[in-house]
Amino acid sequence: MEPIDPVYGTTTLLLIAAGAVALLLVLIIGVKLHAFISLVLVSLVTAIVVGFDLAEIPDVLLFGFADTIGSVALLVAFGVMLGRLLEVTGGAQVLADTLIGRFGEKRAPFALGVAALIFGFPIFFDAGLVVFLPIILTVARRFGGSLLYYALPAAGAFAAMHAIVPPHPGPVAAAQQIGADIGLTLLVGLPIAVLAWYVGVYLVSRFLGARIYVPVADVVFGQAEDGQGADDSLGQGPPPFGVVLMLLLIPLVLISFDTVLDTLVATGTLEEAGWIDFLGLLGQTPVALLITVLVAIFVLGRPNASMARITTILDHALGPICAIILITGAGGMFGGVLELSGIGAALSSSLSDLGMSLILQAFVIATLLRVAQGSATVALTTTGGLIAAPAAAADLGQVQLTLLVVAIAAGATVLSHVNDSGFWLVSRFFQMDEKTTLKTWTVMETTLGVSAFAIAAVLWMLL
């Protein structure tokens, strides 16, 4: 669907969006109404208030919901299946023990973050998070303390790579719009992303973890089967480290087929061909995770367990994630309503000439679009389109164009809140209520984005 022509001016639309967010927070935090019901209700009310034709409102609501749930449901389902198999066979414990043995107990959160930075290079944020979830929870259970110590470094690493570094689609699209070289964007964006992660995520997670206690819950993957421990629930010992690593590398390699090949085709390095389409199909996140789950069933489960037993374990893993999928989809619904309301177009027209330096303008526009409608991808692509003309007129060098891409990505990262489906994914995966998620995840996303922008701005001034 296309955004409607705004019925109201930019200021009124922004007030409506702010009022909708405030109402949602009151319903969830104050009234304690279920988040799924609250999100659907506020989405409906917002769609009416902004002036959608009443007959079109069901389609408007389904626009964001179907788009979000269509991708999230499959990857979350396959991800928790893989996670449960790793958990009940002791595979997650093996990987956690290996990481801790290499980095040491005190550096376990840092080790999780570094591993997530590596795996996050080709893997999207949500896919990486769901695959890493059993490892995060296993390490957190072993050492205790607030889950934030272990969850935020890993989740923030996936967020940093997804937002800033090609071949992820957001920075690739922004680079193409403003004429930045994608290869140089990768070379410049990668060290900025890593440094921003260390300052804005890892150090911040230590600060937040010391002040906010989030207990470790195992509800995502279900309870231990028949009261048995993870190692013997399938009647076998834990798998070797090499097997566990192979299972994690399968989606990494397959998904990289899609993201890397798409980038090479977009830059003209490769031409469209049948084998590229086939590898791209294998690299689609749901297909890659399906293949990984099938391999895990036969490598981890089948040697000593019947298919009926494995099916029971997978069934128990799927049950608890229904709420996660529905709430995340409803968060996408709310963001979709705001996107189609025309608030992006209204903001774009009013922010096209802010009278400030180009790199600051890029950051501010992306930030306001991100806060207003929730989608980081929309904020990235819209801002890229707005900045393209003044960037061309300024006759910037390639490094400066790359720094503009980083600034746009930084603005599209900050202030993840209730109109962002990723906010709800993190909230439900880590069993945090909305208030706690705002005080932790939202703060961390903001410090990550601000850190990335600060680095880019300093380099901009030095050139």
Buried (B, 14 or more C-beta within 10 A) or exposed (E): EEBBEBEBEBEBBBEBBEBBBEBBBEBBBEEEBBBBEBBBBBBBBBBEBBBBEEEBBEEBBBBBBBBBBEBBBBBBBBBBBBBBBBBBBBBBBBBBBBBBEEBEEEBBBBBBBBBBBEBBBBBBBBBBBBBBBBBBBBBBBBBEBBBBBBBBBBBBBBBBBBBBBBBBBBBBBBBBBBEBBBBBBBBBBBEBBBBBBBBBBBBBBBEBBEEBEBEBBBEBBBEBBEEEEBBBBBEBEBBEBEBBBBBBEBBBBBBBBBBBBBBBBBBEEBEEEEEBEEBBEBBBBBBBBBBBBEBBBEBBBBEEBEEEBBEBBBEBBBEBBEBBBBBBBBBBBBBBBBBBBBBBBBBBEBBEEEEEEBBBBBBBBBBBBBBBBBBBBBBBBBBBBBBBEBBEEEEBEBBBBBBBBBBBBBBBBBBBBBBBBBBBBBBBBBBBBBEBBBBBBBBBBBBBBBBBBBBBBEBBEEE
